[in-house]
Amino acid sequence: MAHMATLSSKGQLVIPAKLRHELGLKPGVRVIFSKRGKSLLIEPGAYEAVLALRGNTQGCLWRRIWPKRVVKTRKKQRRK
């Protein structure tokens, strides 16, 4: 579905409320602009994408093992 917006004289663009809600974009969220041919792609920033996944890894094996590996690696790095 296409949505229309108007670019202001300052280069500001308002993302329609329906799209902001569907994508979970909230005030202060950083976005990434990419040029694709003659089109402009707007995506949530990497940090926001990671936050959107928060809670989806409950009970995963790597979630229990990974922190232990990080601690061991950091201890080794400090010793050097």
C-alpha positions in Angstrom: 0.0 0.0 0.0 1.4 3.4 -1.0 1.3 6.4 1.4 2.0 10.1 0.5 4.0 12.6 2.4 5.3 16.1 1.7 8.9 17.1 2.0 9.3 20.4 4.0 11.5 23.3 3.0 14.0 22.1 5.7 14.1 18.7 4.2 11.9 17.1 6.9 9.6 14.3 6.1 6.7 13.0 8.2 6.2 9.2 8.1 2.5 8.5 8.2 1.2 7.4 11.6 -0.1 4.1 10.3 3.3 3.1 8.9 5.1 4.3 12.1 2.8 2.1 14.2 3.1 -0.9 11.9 7.0 -0.6 12.0 7.2 0.2 15.7 8.9 3.6 15.0 8.8 5.8 18.1 10.1 9.3 18.7 13.9 9.4 18.9 14.4 6.2 16.8 17.3 6.5 14.4 16.6 5.4 10.8 18.8 4.5 7.9 18.3 6.1 4.5 19.5 4.1 1.4 19.3 5.1 -2.2 18.1 2.2 -4.5 18.1 3.4 -8.1 15.7 6.3 -8.1 14.0 5.2 -4.9 14.7 6.0 -1.2 14.6 3.1 1.3 14.0 4.1 5.0 14.7 1.4 7.6 15.0 1.3 11.4 18.6 1.7 12.5 20.6 -1.5 13.5 20.3 -0.8 17.2 16.5 -0.5 16.9 16.3 -3.7 14.9 18.2 -5.5 17.7 15.8 -4.0 20.3 12.9 -5.3 18.3 14.2 -8.8 18.7 14.6 -8.5 22.5 12.8 -11.2 24.3 12.7 -13.6 21.3 15.7 -15.6 22.6 14.3 -16.7 25.9 15.5 -20.1 26.7 17.9 -20.4 23.8 21.1 -22.5 24.5 23.4 -19.8 23.0 21.9 -17.2 25.4 23.2 -19.2 28.3 26.5 -20.2 26.8 27.5 -16.9 25.0 27.9 -14.7 28.1 30.3 -17.2 29.7 32.4 -17.2 26.5 32.5 -13.4 26.4 33.6 -13.3 30.1 36.4 -15.9 29.4 37.5 -14.0 26.3 37.6 -10.7 28.1 39.6 -12.1 31.0 42.2 -13.5 28.5 42.4 -10.1 26.7 43.0 -8.3 30.1 45.9 -10.7 30.9 47.8 -9.9 27.7 
